[in-house]
Amino acid sequence: MKNYLFPKRISAVSESVQGAEALLKEKTLQIGFADEDAVSMNGKSYLILDFEKELVGGARILTYAARGNRRVRLRFGESLSECCAELGEDNATNDHS
């Protein structure tokens, strides 16, 4: 059985992120190109979502209109400090993500 969980709050967000509040809205899970409330991230941006519970899961990302070579780095953590730490710092590992 699959349960879909939406984030409860945004813990941190950079100034170059627009529309982050859209991630807190419960809406249909079908990804489409006509989404009007999409999140836009430019340059070196970050966004930390809090689900308020420990869970196992993943992420779905739709990208379009990107020019050039773009990279996305996802971090999963059991705590905010672990999520923000580089690997090896503050006991941060990637063996559970």
C-alpha positions in Angstrom: 0.0 0.0 0.0 1.3 3.4 -1.0 0.6 6.5 1.0 1.5 9.9 -0.4 2.6 12.5 2.1 2.9 16.2 1.4 5.4 18.4 3.2 4.1 20.2 6.3 6.4 23.2 6.2 9.3 24.8 4.5 12.3 24.8 6.9 14.6 26.9 4.7 14.6 28.5 1.2 17.0 30.7 -0.7 16.0 34.0 -2.2 16.4 32.6 -5.8 13.4 30.2 -5.3 10.0 31.3 -6.4 6.7 29.7 -5.6 7.9 27.3 -2.9 4.6 27.6 -1.1 3.0 25.5 -3.9 4.8 22.4 -2.5 2.7 22.7 0.6 -0.6 22.4 -1.3 -2.3 19.0 -1.5 -3.2 18.5 -5.1 -3.4 15.8 -7.7 -0.3 13.7 -8.0 -0.4 13.7 -11.8 2.6 15.8 -13.1 1.7 17.9 -16.1 3.2 20.7 -18.2 0.3 22.9 -17.4 1.0 23.3 -13.7 0.5 26.9 -12.9 1.9 26.8 -9.4 5.3 25.3 -10.2 8.4 26.1 -8.2 11.2 28.0 -10.0 14.8 27.6 -8.9 17.5 29.7 -10.5 21.3 29.5 -9.9 22.6 27.9 -6.7 19.2 27.5 -4.9 18.1 25.4 -2.0 14.9 24.4 -0.5 14.4 22.2 2.6 11.0 20.6 3.2 9.9 19.2 6.6 7.5 16.3 6.6 7.3 16.3 10.5 8.0 12.5 10.7 10.6 9.9 9.8 9.6 8.1 6.6 10.9 6.2 3.7 10.2 7.7 0.3 11.4 9.4 -2.8 10.9 12.5 -4.9 9.4 13.2 -8.3 10.9 16.1 -10.3 9.7 17.6 -13.5 12.1 19.9 -15.3 11.5 21.9 -18.5 12.8 25.0 -20.1 16.3 24.4 -18.7 19.1 25.7 -20.8 22.6 24.4 -20.7 24.1 21.9 -18.3 22.0 21.8 -15.1 22.6 19.6 -12.0 20.2 18.8 -9.2 21.4 17.5 -5.8 18.9 15.9 -3.5 19.7 15.3 0.2 17.6 13.3 2.6 18.1 13.4 6.3 16.4 12.3 9.5 17.0 15.7 10.9 17.6 19.3 9.7 21.2 19.2 10.9 21.9 16.0 9.0 20.2 17.3 5.9 22.4 20.4 5.9 25.7 18.7 6.8 28.1 17.5 4.1 28.8 13.8 4.1 30.8 12.8 7.1 29.9 15.9 9.1 27.7 15.6 12.2 27.3 11.9 11.6 25.7 12.6 8.1 25.7 9.5 5.9 23.9 8.4 2.8 23.4 4.8 3.8 19.7 5.3 4.7 18.6 7.4 1.7 
